[in-house]
Amino acid sequence: MTKSHLKNFKLEEIKDFLQDLINTVSALINAELAIVDKDMIVLAGTQKYQHIIGQKSIPYIYEALYKKKDILVIDNPMEHEVCSVCNQKEACAEFAGINTPLMLDNEIIGGMSIAALNTVQKEALIRSLENYIKFSKQMVELIQDKIRKHLLTKELDFTTKQLESIINYSTEGIILLDNKGRIKVINNYCCKMFNIKHKEVLNQPFELIFKNETVNKLLADKTDFETIESTIKVFGDTYRIIHSGKHIKVDSDLSSFLWFLKDAKSFNALVNRFIINKEDITFDEIIGECSEFRKLKDRLFSIANSSSTVLIQGESGTGKELFARAIHNASDRAQKPFISINCGAIPENLIESELYGYEGGAFTGAKSKGKPGKFELANGGTLFLDEIGDMPLHMQVKLLRALEDKEIYRLGGIEGINVDVRIIAATNKNLEVMVKEKEFREDLFYRLNVIPVKIPPLRERGEKDIEILTKFFVEKYSETLNKDIKEIAEETLINLKEYSWPGNVRELENAIEFAVNIDNDGIITIDDLPKRLKNLTNSKSRITPVDDLIKQEVNKALKLYGTSVEGKNRAASSLGISIATLYRWIKR
């Protein structure tokens, strides 16, 4: 029996047994019987006590009994010291009594009383006191034995339910066969996968339900086998599965067989997901050959083992998270967690609990056991704060303190938790401008900007990088979409190089995925591209009107420095014009 089962046991659970026991033995003794729980609630009794079952007994005798933890004999009610404090002793109906504690593992769980309610019963009880005491002890032992059996049954039921839950929550199919090849256990995964019901197959011969010569032979030969892929028929339907099997020998006469399986389609999808997962990205896998890009990768590789914070800035789609993961994987924290959180995607009222976790009951809807936050999950590794520019101002204070103290407090918690976390933050916003406009804390900016990183947009990386990335994505999506793309037309590459790519590498990837989907002749042409990318050829040779150039450069300056008074002054200065001229151009 586990301690938890003992701790949670209540005598009320076997009250029917207790009443049956009293009914059986009451005819053997000339006295009345009652059994109470540790709270002194009457659970069972002879006829004289039936009217108070479920009610609380007069406490004085049982309080003394529970304190003594041994048999308490009262042969002189009203004069006994236990009765001296009773305010109802003058009306007491008992002439004598033997009170025995019910104990389990030295803990009081209740009590049993043998009471004489008249002089005849009292004389009989006093005359045969030793026999009544012996009887009481035997009754208690009988009840204790029943409790142990009850708890063992509960524990067995609990264990069985646990095993059933584990088996049924498994993300793979599990089937257990006995030594005669009959199906004894089949989990929900299998039933759902093969569209069958438990009752249809339990205790049925395996080969009657599952048609596969290889598996049947392995079962007959009692051979274990590692993961293999094969086809199986179930009630006439064919399935492709990934499976393995293990023989379990209990003794010389008893053995069983465990069969594990997965739907091959879902298994392969899972494998593919991990193959293309970004988590294992390295600097060598980040594609780019332009000089600035190579220098950036070399620089970041050199600071990978540092514990200093890194602030990555760049436009959307430039690959900020890829660089963050590459830094982590090149560091001595690579075997520890890399945890990311998008500060702009989480509602403001939830971001604190997501970052720092919460204690049980900290707020309505909180899990009773609490939940660790991203800082705790990233302990020893790297925490990537994406879109840090969108973090609310009031949360920036707490983040700064966590970075300074290397200690966090769960929501609703009073004890600090030490954390060893390397912070990498990223944003597509101009934090310096936000600091000047009081939209981002200056102290947090400097705390994050220890190692500043600026990822160049795709349009500044040169035509060679566009071509390399294009060919890479064509190859990637040809394989993913099972298309046979033989080449990319030269005019298509020219068109792609002419485009400004405001969405950067992400936009290029999406455009190529679109083209590979649309293509039907194995050659990516301009006609396969999204509409916005068509008819761009020779755009470099076209003359751009001066007004368009002015508008373009003014917008670029305002986007960089902001639209506040200070921002406009800096924009005018960068354009080499007066503030008055800038306002005039804005109006145009």
N, C-alpha and C positions, 0 to 999 in steps of 0.2 A: 504493500500500500504506500502511495506517495503521501508526503506531508500535506500537500495541498488538499487531497481528498479528506484526510483526517481533520484538517483545519476547517473545511467547509461543511463537514458532516453535521446534520441536525437529527436528534433522536426522533423527531416527528416523522422522519422518512420511513421508520419501521413501526409506526403506531398501530397499524392493523395487526402486525405480528404480536406486539405487546398485549393488545386486547385479547387476541386468541389464546395467548399463553396464560393470561390471568383467568380467562374462562375455563381453561383446561384444569388448572391446579387449584382453583378456588374451592372445589368440592373436597380436596384432600386436607384442608386445614380449617380450623374453627377460628377464623379471623378474616379481616377485610384487607384487601390489597389495593395500592395505588402507585402509579409510576408518573414522575414528573420530569420535565427536561431541565437544563441548566438554568433556565429563566423561571423555574418553578411553575410552569404551566402544566396542568394535569392532562396527560395524554391517554391514560388507560386506567381502569379500576373495576372493582367488583360493583355489584348492584348499588350499594350504599353511596358510591362515589360517581355514579353515572351522570347525575345532574350537574356536576361541576367540571366535567371534561371540557377542555378548551379554556377554562378559567384559571386565574392565578391562585395558587394555594396560599394559605396563611404562611408567611415566610420564615418565621422564627426558627422552627425546627430545621428546615432545609438550609438556612443560612449557617446554622451551627454545624450541620452535617457536612456542608461543602467546605467549611473552614477546617474541620477535623480530618476529613478525608478517610474516615474509618467508621465502623458500625457504631451507631448511637442508640443506646437502649434507654427508654424512658418508662420506668415502672411506677412512678409517682407523679403524674401530671399535676400541675398547679404548684407543686412544691419543688420540682426540678429547676435547677438554675436556668435552663434554657427557657422555661416557661415564665420566669420571673419578669421578663420584659414584655410579655404578651398582654395586650389590653383586652383580649377576649378569653382569657383563661377561665373566668368564672362560668362561661357558657360552653367550655370545651366538651366535645362529645367523646373524646378518646380517654379510655381508662389506662391504657398502656400501649407501647409501640416499639417496634424494632425498625430502625431506619438505616438503610444501607446505600452508600454512594455508588453510582454507576460511573466507572472510570475507563478511559481508553488512553493508553500511553501516558499514564500518570496525570491525565487531564480530566476534570469533572465534566461529564456530559449529561448528568441527571441524577435522580435518586429514586429508591423504592422503599415504600413503607408497608409494614405489616402492623395493622392496628387492631386493638381490642376495643369494641364499642359498648361492651357490657361486662358485668362482673364475671359471668361464666367464661367469656372469651379471655378475660384478663387472667383468671385462675389457670386456664389451660396454657396460656402463653408463658406465665411465670413458672409453672410447673415443668414445662418442657422447653425452657429458654434455650438450652444448648442446641436442641434439635431444630428450633425455629431459626436460630442464628445460622446453623449449618444449611438449613433450607434456603435462607436468604442468599448465602454465598453461592449456592448451586444455581439459584435463579439468576443472579448477576452474571455468573460464568456463562450460562446459557444465552443470556442477552448479549454479552460481549462476543460470543462466538457468532451469533447471528449478525452482529454489526460488522465483524471482520469479513464474513462471507458477502454481506451486502456491499461493503466497500470494494472487495475484490471484483464483484460483478460490475460495479460502477466503473472501476478502473479498466476492466477488460472491455466494457462497452465503449468507454472513452477512447481507449487505444485503438479499438476496431474502427471507430468513427474517424479518428485521426488518420489511420492508414488509408481508409476509404477516401478521405478528403485529399490526402497527398497524392494518391493514385489518380483521382479524378481531376485534380488541378494540374496534373502533369501536362507539359506541352508536347508529349509524345504518347503514342499508344502503348499500353501495357496489357499483356495477356499472361495469365498463369495457368499452366497445365499440371495435372497430377501425374503420377507415375503410369497411369493407363492412358494418357493423352487426352483426358477430358478437360474441358474449359472450366476452371474453377473461379477465375477472376477475369473480368474484362472491363476496362475503364471507359469513361464517357468519350474520350478522344476517339477510340476505336468505333464505338457505337455511332458517333456522328459521322466519322469518315466513311464507314461502310453502310450507313443508313440502316442499322439494325438495332434491335432492342435487347437489353440484358437477358430478359427471360427467354428469348428465342434461342440463345446460344449457350447459356450456363448449363454445365454438366453434359453438353453434347461433345462427341468426339471431334477433335480439331480438324481432321481430314474431311469430315462431313461438311464443315462450314467453309474452311479455307482451302482452296485448291491450288497447291503449288508443290510440284514434285521435289524441288530442291529442299524446301523446308521440311516436307514430310520425310525425306530420306535422312536429313540431319537429325530429326527427332527420333527416327527409328534407330539410327546409329549412336544416339546419345552423344552427339558431337556439338561442342560450342562453336559459334561462329561470330566473327567480327562484322562490322557494318558492311552490308552488301546492298545492291540495288537490284530489284527483280519485279516481275509482274505476278499478280495473284488474282484469283477469281473468288468472289464472294456472292453466293446466290445468283450466279450468272453474269454479274457485272465485273469488269476488269479494272484493276487498280495498279498503279506504279508506286512502289514503296521503297523506302530505305529502311533496313531492319538489321537486327542482331539478336543473338540468342545465347542463353546461359543456363546450363544444367545446375541444379542445386541438390546436393545429396544431404539428406537429413540423417539417415542411418543406412544400414545394409539393405533394408527392405523398403524404405520410404525415400522417394526423390520427387522432384518437380522440375518444371522447365519455365523459365521466364523469357518472354518474347517481347522485344522492344521494336517499335516501328514508327515511321513518319510518312506522311504523304510526300512523295518525291517532289511534287510541284512546289509545295510550301517550303520544303527543306532547301531546294535549290534557290528559291527566291531569297531565303534568309542568308544563304551563303553569298549570293550576289550582292546583297545589301552590305555585307561586311567587306566584301572585296572592294567596293567603291566607296566605302566609308572614309570620311576625311580624317578620322582620328589618328591614323598612322602616317599622316603626311610628313614628308621631310622637305628640306630646302631643295634637294635635288629634284623633287617631284613638282615643284612650283615652276611652271614653264615661263621662260622669258630669257631673251638673249641680248637685249639692249644693254649698253654699258651701265646706265644708271640702275637698272634692275639687278644686274649681277653684283654691283657694289653694295646694293641694299641687302641682298642675301648674305654676302660675305660679312657685312657689318653685324647683322642680326645673329649669325652663327657665332660670332666672336663674343657676343654678350649673353648667349643662351644660358650659361651656367651661373650668371649673376642672379642675386636675389632682389635686385632693384626693380622698381615698377617700370613698366613700358607703356607708353601712350602711342597707339597707332592711329594716325589720321589719314583719311583718304575718302574719295567719293564712293558712293554706293556701287557695289559690284566689282571693286578692285581686288577683293580677296583678303580682307583684313583678318577674318577668322582663320584662313589658311596659314597666314604668317604666324598668328598666335599659336596655333597647334604645332607648327614647325619649330618655333622657339621652344615650346614645352618638350617636344620629342627629341630635341638636340641637347636638352639639359640633363643634369643629374637627377631631375625629378620625373624623368620619362616613365618610370615604372609606377609612379603615383598617379592619382586621379587628375584629369583635366576636366574641370566643370565650367560650363558656360551659362550665362544668364543674359537675356536681352532686357536691358533696363527700360526700354521703350515699349516693350510688348506686354508688360505685366501691369495690371491696374495699380494705381497709386496706393490703395489701401491694402494691397497684398505684398508689395515689394519688400517690406521690412521682414515679414515672416518667411518669405522665400530666401532672403539673404542670410538671416540670422536664426531661423527656426523659431519654434515656440514650445512652451511647456504645456502639459496636459491641462485642458480647461482654461487656457489663456484667453479664449474668446469663444463666442457662440459658433459651433460647428467644428471646433478644434478637436483633433483626435485625443482620446483620453490619455494616451501614453506620450503625447507630444510628437514633435517631428524635427529632425535636424535640418538646418538651413544649408545653403550652398557653401558657406565658409567652412562648416564642419565637414561636409562631404569632400571638399577640396583639400582638407588638411594633409600637409606633406607634399601637395602637388601645386597645381596652377588654377587660379580662378580668373576666368575671362569675362570681363564686364563689357559687353557689347552695347553700343548706343549709349555710352556713359553720359553724353550731352543731354539725354532725355530724363536723367534722374532728377526727381523733385528736389528742390533746394533744402527742405527740412531733412531729407534722407542723406544729403551730402555731408551734413555735420556728423552723423553717426558713422558713416563710412570712413570719414577722415579719422575719427577716434579709433576705429577698428584697425586702420592701417598704422596709426601711430603706436598704439598699445599692443598690437598683435593679440588682442583679446576681444571676445564678443560676448554679448548677453542675449540669450534667447528671449523672445517676447514673453513676458510674464515671469521671467526667471530673475533670480537675485544673485546667482553665483556666476562669476566670469568663467569663460572657457578659453583656454589658450589655443591659438591656432598658428600654424606655420604654413603660410600661403604666399605664393608668388603672384602678384597682381599684374595682369595685362589688360589694359582698357583700350577701347576703340570707339571712334566716332567719325561721322561724316560731316560734323559741324565744326565751325571755327570757334574753338573754345576761348581763344584770346579775346575775340570780339564779344563773346558771351560774358566773359569776366568783366570787361569794361562796361557792359550794359547791365551788370548786376544779375545776370541770368545763370551764372555759374560761380561757385565760390573760388576766390583767388587762391586761398590756402590749399584747397583740394587739388586745384589745377597744378600747382607747383609740386605737390606730393605725388601726383600721377605722372607728371612730365619729366621724370628723372632721365629716362631714355626715350627721347622723342623719335618717332618713326613716321615718315611721310611716304605713302605709297603713290607712285605716279599714276595718273589716269591712263587708260589704254591709248588715247589719242596722242600722248606724249612719248609713248614707248617705241614708235617707229613702225614702218610698214613690215619689217621682218618679223616682229613679234606677232603682228596681226596674222601674217601668213602661217607662222608656226602653230599658233593657237587654233586657227581655222582647220588646219590639217589634223591636229590632235582631236578636235571635237568631231570632225567627220569620221575619223577612225573609231572613236568611242561610240558614237550613236549608230554607226553602221553595224557594229557588233551587238549593241543593246537592242536595236530594233530589227535585227536580222535582215539587214539590207546589204546588197552588194554594190557599194559605191566604188567605181574604178578610178575616177579622177574629178578634179575641180576645174572647171573651165577657166582659162586665163582671164577672160573679161569679168568673171565673177570675183576673182581675187582682186582685180583692179577696183571694182566697185566697192568691195569690202574695205579696201585701203583708203578710199576716198571719204568714207563715212566718218563722222566725228565721235561716235560711240559714247553718248552721254550716260548710258547704262553700263559702260565698261565691259569687263570680261564676261560678266553675267549676261549682258545683253547679247554679246557675240555668241555665247554658248546657246542661248535660247534660239537665236536666229539660225544657227547651224542645225539644231535639233529639228526646227521647223522644216528646213530645206531637205534634210534626210528623209523626213516623213513624207514630204510632198513628191520627191523625185521618183520617177518611174523608168528611167533609162540608164541609171548607173553613173550619170554625169551631172554634177551640181552646176546648173546654169543660173543666170540672172533671174529667169522665170521661176526658179524654185525658191527664191528669197522672199522674205516678207515684203509687203508693198513699199514700206518706207525706205527700203534699201535698193530699190530699183532706179534706173536712170540717173545714177550718180557719176557715171564715167565722164571724164574730162571736165569735172566740176572745177578742178584747179585752174584750168585755163580760162574759165569764165571770170569776167570783171565784176567785182562786188561793189555796188553803189556806196559812196562815202557815207551817206546817212545810215546805211545798214551796218557799216563798220563801226561808226560812232555808237550806235545802239548796242552793238555786240560788246564793245569794250566797256561802256558805261555799266551795262548789266553785270559784266564779269567783276568789275571793281566793287559794285554795291553788294554783290553776293559774297565777295571776300571780306569786306570791312563792315557790312551792315548798313542799315538805313537810319541809324541814330544820327544826331548832329555831329558827334565825334567821328562816327563811321563815314559820313559824307565828306567831312573835312579830309580824312585820310584817303578816301577814294579820289577826291579832286587832286590831292597832292601826288598820288601815284600816277594819275593821268597827265600831270603837268599842266593843269588848268586851274583857274580861280574857282572859288565856290559858287560865284555868280554864274559863271559859264556852265558849271555842272548842273545847276538848277535849270538853266535855260535848255540844256540838252535833255534833261529829264522830261521837261514839258513837251519837247519835240518827239 
